[in-house]
Amino acid sequence: MPQIFHPSTNTISRVSLFGALFLLGGALWVLVTVQRSSYMTRQGDPPVQPVPFSHQHHVGGIGIDCRYCHTSVETSPFAGIPPTQTCMSCHSRLWSDSPTLAPVRDSARTGRSLEWIRVHNLADFVYFDHSVHLAKGVACLTCHGHVDRMPLVWKSASLQMEWCLECHRHPERYLSPREAIFRMDTPGAAHAENLVKLYRAKPRTDCSTCHR
C-alpha cells in the first residue's frame, strides 16, 4: 500500500501539538497577568469624585479621626459614607464660599446626597464586615494604605482573593493593637502573634467565609 502522508507530516504534527500547548499556556499567562494588572484592579488609580476631597489634608494635615466621617465602621459591615451635614459642620463656616465646595452646598440646600464613587468596591458575591476586622486588630492602614498621604483616595491594594487569603493565612503579620488601628503610623505590631491569641483571631479560609 503506497504511503499516503509524507514522512515530514510526523514532524509537523509533533510541532503543532507542542505549539498548541505553548499557545494555550501563553494565553493563560496573559489572562492571569491582565487580571492582576492595575488596569483591571484600578489599584493606584483615583476615580473622579463630585468633590476632590483630600484625605491628605483632612487626615494627615488636620488630624481628623476616621470615625468622624465613617461613623459606622466599628459596628457595621460598612464603613459608611458621611452625609453632607458632616461636611457642613465645618464648611458652613470654613471655606463657605469656595467654588470647589459648591456641590456640597447644593446638596445641603436640596437634600440630594452627593454621588460619591466607591473606591474600595468589592464584587456583589464577596462578603466583608468592617466591624469584625477592626475587632480583631486589622488597622485601617492595612487595607486602605496611607490615606493621610493621598490628595485623592485610590486603592493601595488589589483587593483580589489571593491578597485577602494572605492575611487570613498569616494574621500574625498584620494585626495591630486595637487602640492603634485608626492611626496612620502602625502598619502592624512587632509581636502580633500575641494579638492573635488575645483577640482570638482565627480567620477561616474556606469559600463560604466570604462567598455567601
C-alpha positions in Angstrom: 0.0 0.0 0.0 1.5 3.3 -1.0 2.3 5.8 1.8 -0.4 8.5 2.0 1.4 11.1 4.0 4.9 12.3 3.5 7.3 11.4 6.4 7.6 15.1 7.3 4.0 15.1 8.4 5.1 13.3 11.6 7.4 16.3 12.5 4.7 18.8 11.6 2.1 17.0 13.8 4.5 17.0 16.8 5.4 20.7 16.3 1.7 21.5 16.0 0.8 19.7 19.2 3.6 21.3 21.2 2.9 24.7 19.6 -0.8 24.4 20.6 0.2 23.6 24.2 2.6 26.6 24.3 -0.1 28.9 22.8 -2.6 27.7 25.4 -0.1 28.2 28.2 0.8 31.7 26.9 -2.9 32.6 26.6 -3.5 31.6 30.2 -0.4 33.6 31.4 -1.6 36.7 29.5 -5.1 36.2 31.1 -3.7 36.0 34.6 -1.3 38.9 34.1 -4.1 41.1 32.8 -6.4 40.1 35.6 -3.8 41.1 38.2 -2.8 44.3 36.4 -3.8 47.7 37.7 -5.9 48.2 34.6 -8.3 45.6 36.0 -7.9 46.2 39.7 -7.8 50.0 39.4 -5.0 49.9 42.0 -3.4 53.3 42.4 -6.0 55.0 40.1 -8.1 57.6 42.0 -11.6 58.0 40.5 -13.0 61.4 39.7 -15.3 62.4 42.6 -18.0 65.1 42.7 -15.8 67.0 45.1 -12.0 66.5 45.2 -11.9 65.6 48.9 -8.4 65.3 50.2 -7.6 62.8 52.9 -4.1 64.1 52.9 -5.4 67.5 54.1 -8.2 66.3 56.4 -6.4 63.2 58.0 -2.7 64.0 57.6 -2.9 67.8 57.9 -5.7 68.4 60.3 -5.7 65.0 62.0 -9.4 64.2 61.7 -10.1 60.7 63.0 -11.5 58.1 60.5 -14.6 57.6 62.7 -15.6 61.3 62.5 -16.8 60.7 58.9 -17.1 56.9 58.8 -19.3 56.6 61.8 -20.5 53.0 61.4 -17.1 51.4 60.8 -16.9 49.8 64.3 -20.4 48.5 64.5 -21.4 47.7 60.9 -20.2 45.7 57.9 -19.9 49.0 56.1 -17.7 51.9 57.0 -20.4 54.3 55.9 -20.2 57.4 53.6 -20.6 60.6 55.5 -23.7 62.6 55.0 -23.5 66.2 53.6 -24.2 67.5 57.1 -20.9 66.1 58.3 -19.1 68.2 55.7 -21.2 71.3 56.5 -20.5 71.0 60.2 -17.2 72.6 59.4 -17.7 74.1 55.9 -20.7 76.2 56.9 -18.0 78.4 58.4 -14.7 77.4 56.8 -14.3 77.9 53.0 -18.0 78.5 52.8 -17.7 80.4 49.5 -15.2 78.1 47.8 -16.3 77.1 44.3 -14.9 73.7 44.8 -17.4 73.1 47.6 -20.4 74.3 45.6 -21.7 70.7 45.1 -21.6 70.2 48.9 -23.6 73.4 49.5 -26.1 72.4 46.8 -26.5 69.0 48.4 -27.2 70.6 51.8 -29.7 73.0 50.2 -31.6 70.5 48.1 -31.3 67.4 50.4 -29.9 65.3 47.5 -26.9 63.2 48.5 -23.6 63.6 46.7 -22.9 60.7 44.4 -19.5 59.6 45.6 -17.7 56.9 43.7 -16.7 54.0 45.9 -13.0 53.3 45.7 -12.9 50.0 47.6 -15.9 48.4 46.0 -16.0 44.6 46.3 -17.9 42.4 44.0 -21.5 41.5 44.9 -20.6 37.9 45.6 -18.0 38.9 48.3 -19.0 39.4 51.9 -16.8 41.7 54.1 -17.5 43.0 57.5 -15.5 46.1 58.7 -16.6 45.7 62.4 -15.3 42.2 62.6 -11.9 43.0 61.2 -11.5 46.1 63.4 -12.4 44.0 66.5 -9.6 41.5 65.6 -7.0 44.3 65.2 -6.9 44.9 61.5 -5.9 48.6 61.1 -7.3 50.9 58.5 -3.8 51.3 57.1 -3.5 47.6 56.4 -6.2 47.6 53.7 -6.6 51.2 52.7 -2.9 52.3 52.8 -1.7 55.7 53.8 -4.8 57.8 53.1 -3.1 60.6 55.0 -0.8 60.9 52.0 -3.5 60.8 49.3 -4.8 64.0 47.8 -7.4 61.8 46.2 -8.1 58.3 47.5 -7.0 55.3 45.5 -6.8 51.6 46.1 -3.4 50.8 47.6 -4.1 47.0 47.4 -5.6 44.9 44.7 -8.4 43.5 47.0 -8.2 40.3 45.0 -8.8 37.0 46.7 -5.1 36.0 46.9 -4.4 39.3 48.8 -7.2 38.6 51.3 -6.1 35.0 51.8 -2.5 36.1 52.6 -3.8 37.9 55.7 -6.2 35.1 56.6 -3.4 32.6 56.5 -0.9 34.7 58.4 -2.8 37.1 60.6 0.2 37.4 63.0 1.9 39.5 60.3 -0.8 42.1 60.0 -2.6 42.7 63.3 -2.2 45.9 65.4 -3.3 46.8 69.0 -7.0 47.9 69.0 -6.1 51.3 70.4 -3.9 51.9 67.4 -6.0 50.7 64.5 -7.1 54.2 63.4 -3.6 55.6 63.4 -1.6 56.1 60.3 1.8 55.1 61.7 1.2 51.5 62.9 1.0 49.0 60.0 1.4 46.1 62.4 2.6 45.2 65.9 6.1 43.9 66.5 4.7 40.8 68.3 1.3 40.4 66.6 1.3 36.7 67.3 0.3 37.6 70.8 -2.6 39.7 69.4 -3.8 36.6 67.5 -4.4 34.9 70.9 -5.6 38.0 72.7 -8.2 38.9 70.1 -9.0 35.2 69.3 -8.3 35.9 65.7 -8.9 32.6 63.8 -9.6 33.7 60.2 -11.1 31.0 58.1 -10.0 30.3 54.5 -12.9 28.1 53.3 -15.0 29.5 50.4 -18.2 30.2 52.5 -16.3 32.7 54.7 -16.5 35.4 52.0 -18.7 33.9 49.3 -22.2 33.6 50.9 
